[in-house]
Amino acid sequence: MMLVATRFLSSLLLRGHSGLLPPVKLRPLYCTCCRRAVRIPAAGLEPFSIEALDLCGENKPLDSFYTSEQRETILKLLNTGSETELAGVKLLRGRKLVNMLEYRTRNGPFKDLESVVNVPLLKHKSAVIVFNSILHPDVRREKRKEKLQLAKFIRPLVDKAHLQAATSIVSIVCGTNKIAWTHVDRAMTILDWQQEECRSFMNGTYMASSYLEDISAVVSNLPAADLFVVEKPGISLQNTTLYPVMAHLRTVEAMLFALLSPRREPGSAPKVLNMMRTTVGRHFSLMVGESRTSGAQTVRQMMTESVTKKYPRVTFPRELLMRYQGAFHINSRNRGEELCDALLQAVAFYELLTE
């Protein structure tokens, strides 16, 4: 039917309407089942798009697209697979799975692939997706495993390739009275590492205008980077005494997202991400139960190794080593916890991507 309609459209464009339409050009259209290309005339007005074009028609059965070994593999799972096994196949969820099991019980095993389209809600295009998922299950499992791993420490969930493509990131951590950031490139070299005090934080009535003024000043000093990674605090909602702190952190987090996120097209990857504080703590073995301890000792060790080791975990410029030489010791007045956390978050980001 679709092929007849395509031929009719072609003849209509080639005959008596040449004076009404622009010159036609041959454009390739691909069959959704066998990917065979056919060039048909189309007027040069707008991109010609057909979402599901079946050039093969009903005369070409589904079995002809697969080898005998592939057909045997597909039919074996469809005919003998348990409900759990079938649920692991792409598209075989919910009503489609129920229909598949009921049809198999009522009519017996499938004799060929073409008979699968008799299952309600499983038509030609859906059946092809099911068959390909059975033949290549590892592809889907790997993608799902990758998403689950990323979901443990990155929000919103984005493709791993987008994260790996970042040549540098700015890691941002908010405290009760300051914001710290670390600019790190893919080679684990520290490009910038500093913090700014914000006088309006947790002061009086939490005025939004005052918060915005302080945070805007910080954002104006942040270096350019491919991604901005903002710490997601792990404060429990059950601890009511920490509600003021949680409200403060969420306010700062929301303003950072708003000020750092450029306008983007729907569906495009975000430039500002959240990273879970507890994940960074576990990565560096800083968690005691549900609480995270100080990372100052870990940072001091990284700074020492940057000088003493040929291939250190992190490379610090000499200027930064001199600036923070005594900043993270227990006896120092300001241990710079936000600075430590910003650095550890940046290191964990790149190291977790390579695991």
Buried (B, 14 or more C-beta within 10 A) or exposed (E): EBBEEBEEEBEEBEEEEEEEEEEBEEBEBEBBBBEEEBEBBBBEEEEEEEEEBBBBEEEBEBBEBBEEEBBEBBBEBBEEBEEEEBEBBBBBEEEBBBBBBEBBEEEEEBEEBBBBBEBEEBEBBBBBBBBBBBBEBEEBEEEEEEEEBBEEBBBEEBEBEBBEEBEBBBBBBBBEBBBBBBBBBBEBBBBBBBBBEBEBBBEEEBEEEBBBEBBEEBBEEBEEBBBBBBBBBBBEEEEEEBEEBBEBBBBBBEBBBEBBEEEEEEEEBBBBBBBBBBBBBBBBEBBEEEEBEBBBBBBBEBBEBBEEEEEBEBBBBEEBBEEBEEBBEEEEEEBBBBBBBBBBBBBBBBEBBEE
